[in-house]
Amino acid sequence: MSRTLVDIYLYVRYMSNKDSEARITAYVQYWARVHKEWGNILAKHYPQKKVKLPSFHRQAMKAALLI
């Protein structure tokens, strides 16, 4: 758990140092792309399973298309 906290701290510190707006936008786009790829993996390997999408799914997909 401490590794996760250190990772989060480093991400936030990096984004808040210089050019915050661009770094935050890049991180959100990266995260959205990762979310999209995990959805593709689930659909490929578990086609019979019904996946319940989170409430932010539509917004994440819009952000992923910006990459």
C-alpha positions as CSV (number, residue, x, y, z in Angstrom):
1,M,0.0,0.0,0.0
2,S,2.9,2.4,0.7
3,R,4.1,1.9,-2.9
4,T,0.8,3.1,-4.2
5,L,0.9,6.2,-2.0
6,V,4.5,7.0,-3.2
7,D,3.4,6.6,-6.8
8,I,0.4,8.9,-6.3
9,Y,2.7,11.5,-4.6
10,L,5.1,11.4,-7.5
11,Y,2.4,11.8,-10.1
12,V,0.8,14.7,-8.3
13,R,4.2,16.4,-7.7
14,Y,5.2,16.0,-11.4
15,M,1.9,17.4,-12.6
16,S,2.0,20.4,-10.2
17,N,5.6,21.5,-10.9
18,K,5.6,23.1,-14.3
19,D,3.1,23.4,-17.1
20,S,0.4,21.9,-14.9
21,E,-2.4,22.2,-17.4
22,A,-0.6,20.3,-20.2
23,R,0.7,17.6,-17.8
24,I,-2.7,17.0,-16.2
25,T,-4.3,16.8,-19.7
26,A,-1.7,14.3,-20.8
27,Y,-2.2,12.2,-17.7
28,V,-6.0,12.1,-18.1
29,Q,-5.7,11.2,-21.7
30,Y,-3.2,8.4,-20.8
31,W,-5.5,7.1,-18.1
32,A,-8.5,7.1,-20.4
33,R,-6.5,5.2,-23.1
34,V,-5.5,2.6,-20.5
35,H,-9.2,2.3,-19.4
36,K,-10.2,1.8,-23.0
37,E,-7.6,-0.9,-23.6
38,W,-8.6,-2.8,-20.5
39,G,-12.2,-2.8,-21.8
40,N,-10.9,-4.3,-25.1
41,I,-9.0,-7.0,-23.2
42,L,-12.1,-7.9,-21.2
43,A,-14.3,-8.0,-24.3
44,K,-11.7,-10.3,-26.1
45,H,-11.1,-12.8,-23.3
46,Y,-14.5,-12.8,-21.6
47,P,-17.1,-12.2,-24.5
48,Q,-19.8,-14.0,-22.6
49,K,-19.5,-11.9,-19.5
50,K,-21.7,-8.8,-19.1
51,V,-19.5,-5.9,-18.0
52,K,-21.1,-3.1,-16.0
53,L,-19.6,0.1,-17.1
54,P,-18.7,2.8,-14.5
55,S,-20.5,6.1,-14.5
56,F,-17.5,7.9,-15.9
57,H,-17.0,5.5,-18.9
58,R,-18.5,7.9,-21.6
59,Q,-16.3,10.8,-20.5
60,A,-13.2,8.5,-20.4
61,M,-13.8,7.3,-23.9
62,K,-14.1,11.0,-25.1
63,A,-10.8,11.8,-23.5
64,A,-9.2,8.6,-25.0
65,L,-10.0,9.8,-28.5
66,L,-8.0,13.0,-28.0
67,I,-4.7,11.0,-28.0
